[in-house]
Amino acid sequence: MTTVTMLYRQSIAGLRAIVVFTVLLGVVYPLVVWGVAHLPGLAGKAEGSIITQHGAAVGSSRIGIDPVPANPAADPYFHTRPSATAKDVLGPGDPSTSAPSNKSAFNKDLVAAVAQRRDLIAAREGVAPAQVPSDAVTASGSGLDPDISPDYAQLQATRVARVTGLPVDKVKDLIEQNTDGRTLGIFGDPGVNVTELNLAIAKARG
């Protein structure tokens, strides 16, 4: 077998491999993934878990955006965890950017920020700083965590009820309705989706 013949056969084999793997990995595999993602029950998550009201997108249940009240003295919203991308110590963060602070628990700037957040939240909610839960003063790894702990939600319930005019019991019922339990009953901690909860509060207000 001549060198030219060998090179020809190797080139043809390589070309065939390129064509086969291009079809499999560039066409078939993406179509299979797309098809599985759009099975009933999975389509919404594949499309970004978009929340709609009256046919319009109002947010995503997977992205936490801290709402900014028009009047801080009459704040009707539940708030998310702080974001490391925020310019201010409490936020709001930039939903187009996902990043942690990468600061250790002994970092002086982080310790100072946590203390400042605790004091600001305690003043906002009218409670002692010791009553502010840890997730209220620490940023999540993504900076876009949509969930807060039930304790942090309950801490905000009195203020939200007062500003919105809703009964406290009604607000706490809405918190309960928007609380997800542990995954498979054992993994993680219960969480309250802030975006969905604020939308439920707005709907209850009429």
DRENDRENMI-954029 format. One line per 5 residues: number of its first residue (from 0); their letters; for each residue x, y, z of N, C-alpha, C. Coordinates in steps of 0.001 Angstrom, whole numbers. Example, Ala and Ser with C-alpha at 12.3 -4.5 7.8 and 13.67 -1.06 7.14 Angstrom:
REM DRENDRENMI-954029
0) as) 13190,-5690,7800,12300,-4500,7800,13200,-3300,7800 ~ 12850,-2250,7080,13670,-1060,7140,12900,30,7870
This chain:
REM DRENDRENMI-954029
0) mttvt) 847,-1197,0,0,0,0,883,1248,0 ~ 621,2106,-958,1438,3299,-1079,1046,4329,-23 ~ 1973,5270,174,1724,6326,1148,522,7169,740 ~ 385,7417,-563,-745,8226,-1060,-2068,7531,-769 ~ -2095,6215,-1010,-3323,5458,-754,-3675,5475,726
5) mlyrq) -2671,5313,1572,-2895,5327,3016,-3433,6686,3475 ~ -2827,7756,2964,-3293,9092,3323,-4727,9322,2841 ~ -5037,8786,1654,-6385,8940,1100,-7412,8240,1994 ~ -7117,7009,2389,-8039,6243,3221,-8218,6898,4604 ~ -7097,7388,5157,-7187,8051,6459,-7996,9346,6373
10) siagl) -7845,10052,5273,-8600,11291,5081,-10092,11004,4960 ~ -10433,9970,4206,-11846,9595,4049,-12433,9162,5380 ~ -11659,8367,6156,-12143,7915,7468,-12348,9109,8408 ~ -11399,10046,8384,-11535,11232,9221,-12726,12076,8821 ~ -12951,12215,7519,-14082,12992,7018,-15404,12342,7428
15) raivv) -15461,11020,7322,-16674,10311,7747,-16939,10527,9229 ~ -15868,10452,10053,-16028,10661,11495,-16541,12067,11788 ~ -16001,13054,11058,-16451,14433,11254,-17932,14577,10931 ~ -18343,13980,9813,-19751,14069,9394,-20659,13379,10404 ~ -20267,12162,10822,-21096,11405,11760,-21235,12138,13091
20) ftvll) -20110,12587,13644,-20175,13257,14947,-20811,14637,14853 ~ -20703,15283,13713,-21386,16565,13522,-22900,16361,13552 ~ -23360,15308,12894,-24793,15011,12883,-25270,14600,14271 ~ -24482,13712,14925,-24896,13216,16237,-24865,14312,17300 ~ -23761,15039,17391,-23571,16004,18467,-24051,17410,18120
25) gvvyp) -24148,17694,16828,-24572,19025,16423,-26032,19128,16049 ~ -26666,17969,15779,-28077,17981,15358,-28930,17077,16256 ~ -28581,15796,16295,-29414,14837,17027,-29440,15134,18524 ~ -28259,15286,19136,-28191,15523,20582,-28922,16793,20996 ~ -28689,17946,20332,-29451,19144,20710,-30957,18976,20565
30) lvvwg) -31391,18268,19527,-32830,18048,19344,-33403,17174,20453 ~ -32650,16159,20873,-33109,15298,21958,-33220,16088,23259 ~ -32181,16889,23559,-32208,17710,24767,-33365,18685,24725 ~ -33570,19329,23584,-34686,20276,23422,-36019,19564,23631 ~ -36147,18360,23055,-37394,17622,23195,-37688,17225,24624
35) vahlp) -36663,16736,25339,-36842,16355,26740,-37191,17576,27585 ~ -36525,18706,27310,-36767,19924,28087,-38176,20449,27914 ~ -38834,20079,26817,-40180,20582,26562,-41266,19544,26810 ~ -40906,18512,27576,-41932,17578,28021,-42831,18264,29037 ~ -44080,17820,29151,-44988,18420,30143,-44368,18389,31532
40) glagk) -44379,19529,32203,-43803,19634,33535,-42387,20162,33554 ~ -41720,20124,32390,-40345,20606,32305,-40215,21865,31452 ~ -41195,22123,30609,-41098,23228,29651,-40907,24574,30338 ~ -41659,24812,31414,-41569,26099,32107,-40180,26350,32654 ~ -39576,25319,33242,-38225,25459,33795,-37201,25656,32683
45) aegsi) -37393,24958,31578,-36460,25091,30465,-36491,26486,29865 ~ -37618,27140,29959,-37760,28480,29386,-37457,29585,30392 ~ -36928,29214,31553,-36501,30236,32515,-37428,30424,33697 ~ -38417,29543,33867,-39364,29643,34991,-39984,31038,35061 ~ -40429,31516,33906,-40999,32860,33807,-42368,32913,34469
50) itqhg) -42588,33954,35264,-43881,34189,35901,-44624,35217,35071 ~ -45856,34922,34691,-46651,35853,33898,-47925,36233,34631 ~ -48366,37445,34377,-49643,37935,34875,-50322,38700,33757 ~ -51566,38317,33482,-52331,38963,32408,-51578,38911,31081 ~ -50862,37787,30862,-50165,37587,29605,-48822,38266,29493
55) aavgs) -48390,38967,30544,-47103,39674,30511,-46139,39055,31506 ~ -44867,38971,31125,-43836,38440,32021,-43553,39450,33121 ~ -43562,38979,34368,-43324,39874,35508,-42100,39461,36321 ~ -41407,38431,35880,-40225,37992,36598,-39984,36511,36412 ~ -39003,36002,37122,-38675,34587,37102,-38623,34073,38530
60) srigi) -39161,32880,38733,-39139,32298,40073,-37743,31832,40465 ~ -36804,31866,39512,-35434,31414,39771,-34468,32565,40037 ~ -34927,33802,39871,-34048,34949,40052,-34653,35902,41070 ~ -33913,36157,42130,-34385,37076,43159,-33973,38505,42849 ~ -34938,39384,42744,-34673,40808,42522,-35244,41575,43703
65) dpvpa) -34382,42269,44414,-34827,42986,45600,-35625,44224,45182 ~ -36888,44320,45564,-37705,45466,45144,-37309,46741,45880 ~ -37403,47853,45175,-37067,49154,45756,-38365,49936,45982 ~ -38702,50238,47232,-39947,50964,47493,-39842,52418,47060 ~ -40952,52963,46569,-40961,54377,46192,-40739,55254,47416
70) npaad) -41273,54797,48544,-41109,55520,49807,-40558,54557,50846 ~ -39281,54649,51168,-38681,53724,52136,-39377,53715,53493 ~ -40050,54809,53828,-40747,54878,55109,-42054,54093,55079 ~ -42516,53738,53875,-43743,52945,53727,-43457,51823,52735 ~ -42639,50893,53174,-42127,49814,52327,-43084,48622,52354
75) pyfht) -43765,48322,51226,-44752,47245,51226,-44221,45896,50782 ~ -42909,45785,50560,-42361,44590,49943,-41621,43682,50924 ~ -41620,42390,50576,-40681,41465,51199,-39359,41591,50438 ~ -38267,41460,51148,-36966,41655,50528,-36165,40362,50489 ~ -35301,40276,49479,-34450,39115,49292,-33204,39229,50171
80) rpsat) -32335,38262,50053,-31039,38328,50712,-30191,39399,50031 ~ -29188,39926,50710,-28305,40912,50084,-27545,40290,48911 ~ -27039,41141,48042,-26252,40688,46898,-24868,41310,46947 ~ -23862,40502,46650,-22486,41004,46652,-22249,41983,45510 ~ -23150,41998,44504,-22991,42897,43364,-23629,44262,43608
85) akdvl) -24300,44424,44742,-25003,45673,45012,-24023,46785,45388 ~ -24355,47996,44986,-23530,49153,45356,-23741,49501,46822 ~ -24994,49404,47277,-25312,49671,48670,-25256,48372,49464 ~ -25087,48477,50748,-24885,47297,51582,-26085,46359,51573 ~ -27299,46901,51384,-28494,46053,51338,-29004,45804,49928
90) gpgdp) -28475,46498,48950,-28942,46276,47587,-29699,47470,47063 ~ -30380,47286,45932,-30563,46012,45229,-29339,45610,44408 ~ -29245,44307,44121,-28150,43820,43306,-28450,43966,41828 ~ -27490,43620,41016,-27628,43679,39567,-28033,42299,39068 ~ -29279,42125,38603,-29734,40790,38185,-29041,40272,36933
95) stsap) -28314,41139,36225,-27597,40694,35031,-26230,40119,35371 ~ -25857,40210,36645,-24540,39728,37076,-24705,38764,38248 ~ -24018,37656,38182,-24071,36674,39266,-22668,36463,39812 ~ -22481,36802,41094,-21147,36662,41680,-21232,36712,43195 ~ -20389,35932,43873,-20276,36023,45327,-19244,37073,45705
100) snksa) -19095,37333,46981,-18096,38301,47419,-16706,37685,47510 ~ -16660,36354,47694,-15393,35633,47872,-14616,36118,49092 ~ -15311,36649,50068,-14660,37110,51295,-14891,36083,52398 ~ -13859,35832,53176,-13971,34855,54247,-14748,35440,55417 ~ -15122,34585,56337,-15886,35030,57509,-15067,35935,58417
105) fnkdl) -13753,35973,58207,-12880,36807,59039,-12480,38105,58340 ~ -13022,38310,57116,-12710,39525,56391,-13350,40725,57095 ~ -12545,41753,57370,-13034,42904,58137,-14163,43633,57414 ~ -14050,43760,56093,-15093,44444,55329,-16408,43675,55384 ~ -16322,42334,55275,-17525,41510,55334,-18162,41580,56720
110) vaava) -17356,41492,57750,-17871,41576,59120,-18578,42909,59347 ~ -17975,43986,58845,-18581,45313,58989,-19878,45414,58207 ~ -19906,44830,56989,-21119,44863,56166,-22254,44090,56823 ~ -21929,42922,57400,-22940,42116,58084,-23525,42882,59272 ~ -22672,43527,60042,-23141,44300,61191,-24017,45467,60743
115) qrrdl) -23621,46126,59660,-24415,47246,59146,-25763,46774,58626 ~ -25755,45638,57907,-27016,45088,57408,-27951,44731,58557 ~ -27401,44134,59605,-28215,43734,60750,-28884,44957,61389 ~ -28131,46027,61552,-28686,47237,62163,-29751,47873,61276 ~ -29505,47911,59962,-30462,48516,59034,-31758,47719,58975
120) iaare) -31633,46394,58931,-32830,45553,58867,-33600,45609,60173 ~ -32892,45615,61289,-33557,45708,62592,-34341,47016,62688 ~ -33751,48107,62202,-34445,49394,62228,-35650,49390,61293 ~ -35493,48775,60126,-36593,48719,59157,-37770,47909,59687 ~ -37465,46820,60383,-38527,45938,60862,-38968,46264,62280
125) gvapa) -38258,47156,62949,-38641,47528,64307,-38402,46437,65321 ~ -37266,45737,65181,-36927,44651,66109,-35505,44860,66622 ~ -35112,44054,67573,-33742,44100,68077,-32813,43428,67065 ~ -31590,43894,66931,-30648,43288,65975,-30478,41780,66160 ~ -30584,41313,67389,-30407,39885,67649,-31505,39041,67005
130) qvpsd) -32630,39659,66647,-33740,38922,66049,-33603,38760,64545 ~ -32613,39415,63943,-32433,39338,62488,-31735,38023,62146 ~ -32340,37171,61309,-31727,35873,60982,-30493,36034,60100 ~ -29665,35018,60081,-28379,35097,59384,-28528,35272,57875 ~ -29556,34655,57262,-29671,34774,55805,-30063,36183,55376
135) avtas) -30561,36995,56315,-30933,38362,55987,-29720,39261,55824 ~ -28592,38855,56388,-27409,39721,56391,-26231,39143,55610 ~ -26397,37948,55044,-25326,37330,54268,-25783,37120,52827 ~ -24902,37408,51881,-25228,37249,50468,-25117,35785,50061 ~ -25926,35388,49099,-25862,34020,48594,-24685,33880,47634
140) gsgld) -24368,32651,47274,-23263,32418,46363,-23480,33026,44995 ~ -24734,33018,44525,-25035,33578,43206,-25328,35068,43263 ~ -25804,35531,44413,-26252,36910,44511,-27639,37111,43951 ~ -28258,36028,43460,-29577,36106,42835,-30556,35126,43483 ~ -30284,34733,44697,-31116,33749,45384,-32552,34268,45506
145) pdisp) -33543,33536,44963,-34930,34000,45045,-35592,33688,46380 ~ -34948,32840,47188,-35580,32376,48424,-34953,33007,49660 ~ -35794,33187,50664,-35331,33573,51992,-35869,32535,52970 ~ -35339,32538,54163,-35803,31585,55172,-37192,31992,55661 ~ -37988,31034,56120,-39280,31386,56726,-39123,32367,57881
150) dyaql) -38019,32271,58628,-37790,33205,59742,-37662,34645,59242 ~ -36929,34830,58139,-36773,36183,57604,-38094,36701,57039 ~ -38865,35815,56428,-40175,36223,55911,-41101,36628,57058 ~ -41115,35837,58126,-41965,36159,59276,-41539,37471,59920 ~ -40244,37757,59909,-39743,39000,60481,-40310,40214,59734
155) qatrv) -40510,40062,58419,-40991,41164,57598,-42515,41262,57544 ~ -43192,40238,58052,-44651,40163,57909,-45377,41335,58558 ~ -44965,41729,59738,-45654,42811,60450,-45586,44120,59673 ~ -44396,44441,59158,-44239,45675,58373,-45081,45642,57108 ~ -45028,44523,56384,-45792,44399,55140,-47291,44524,55412
160) arvtg) -47744,43894,56482,-49160,43979,56831,-49558,45419,57157 ~ -48712,46098,57907,-49018,47477,58300,-49094,48406,57085 ~ -48135,48271,56176,-48075,49176,55027,-49150,48851,53995 ~ -49412,47573,53768,-50394,47182,52747,-51824,47235,53260 ~ -51988,47218,54572,-53334,47207,55124,-53939,45819,55217
165) lpvdk) -53169,44799,54871,-53659,43426,54976,-53529,42942,56415 ~ -54431,42069,56867,-54292,41495,58207,-52990,40693,58312 ~ -52372,40747,59464,-51119,40007,59667,-51324,38523,59408 ~ -52443,37972,59849,-52712,36548,59640,-52782,36218,58149 ~ -53346,37139,57353,-53422,36922,55909,-52031,36911,55304
170) vkdli) -51186,37829,55729,-49816,37888,55224,-49066,36615,55593 ~ -49238,36152,56814,-48551,34931,57241,-49081,33712,56491 ~ -50361,33715,56155,-50913,32622,55335,-50263,32610,53955 ~ -50064,33786,53383,-49434,33873,52066,-47973,33422,52137 ~ -47312,33723,53247,-45943,33229,53440,-45944,31704,53433
175) eqntd) -46868,31124,54159,-46956,29665,54238,-47238,29059,52865 ~ -48112,29699,52090,-48463,29187,50771,-47299,29255,49787 ~ -46377,30159,50028,-45242,30324,49122,-43946,29777,49712 ~ -44065,28894,50687,-42911,28246,51294,-42723,26853,50714 ~ -41541,26574,50221,-41206,25247,49705,-40467,24465,50780
180) grtlg) -40807,23195,50909,-40153,22356,51907,-38793,21865,51436 ~ -38201,20985,52198,-36910,20402,51833,-37057,19523,50596 ~ -36038,19502,49760,-36046,18649,48578,-36074,17184,49005 ~ -37047,16457,48487,-37250,15052,48838,-37458,14872,50340 ~ -37777,15952,51014,-38062,15892,52443,-36843,15872,53342
185) ifgdp) -35631,15820,52757,-34429,15702,53590,-33310,16662,53207 ~ -33303,17145,51954,-32184,17969,51491,-32518,19460,51563 ~ -31536,20247,52017,-31715,21690,52059,-32623,22146,53184 ~ -32992,23408,53119,-33871,24010,54118,-35102,24582,53434 ~ -36206,24717,54157,-37391,25352,53572,-37062,26774,53132
190) gvnvt) -37674,27225,52054,-37427,28571,51540,-38707,29232,51083 ~ -38739,30545,51153,-39895,31334,50724,-39467,32114,49485 ~ -40172,31907,48372,-39839,32590,47133,-40346,34030,47201 ~ -39421,34992,47232,-39776,36398,47441,-40580,36960,46268 ~ -40178,36623,45042,-40890,37141,43876,-42346,36696,43887
195) elnla) -42561,35408,44097,-43925,34887,44106,-44721,35422,45292 ~ -44052,35595,46432,-44742,36107,47616,-45180,37554,47405 ~ -44307,38384,46843,-44682,39772,46604,-45826,39881,45603 ~ -45833,39012,44608,-46940,39004,43649,-48245,38575,44322 ~ -48155,37624,45255,-49334,37179,45987,-49863,38294,46886
200) iakar) -48939,39054,47489,-49350,40201,48325,-50065,41237,47463 ~ -49497,41548,46305,-50101,42526,45398,-51494,42086,44959 ~ -51658,40799,44695,-52961,40276,44283,-53953,40355,45414 ~ -53506,40061,46638,-54392,40130,47802,-54858,41558,48063 ~ -54013,42525,47727,-54391,43927,47907,-55410,44385,46867
205) g) -55528,43592,45787,-56489,43971,44753,-55957,45001,43791
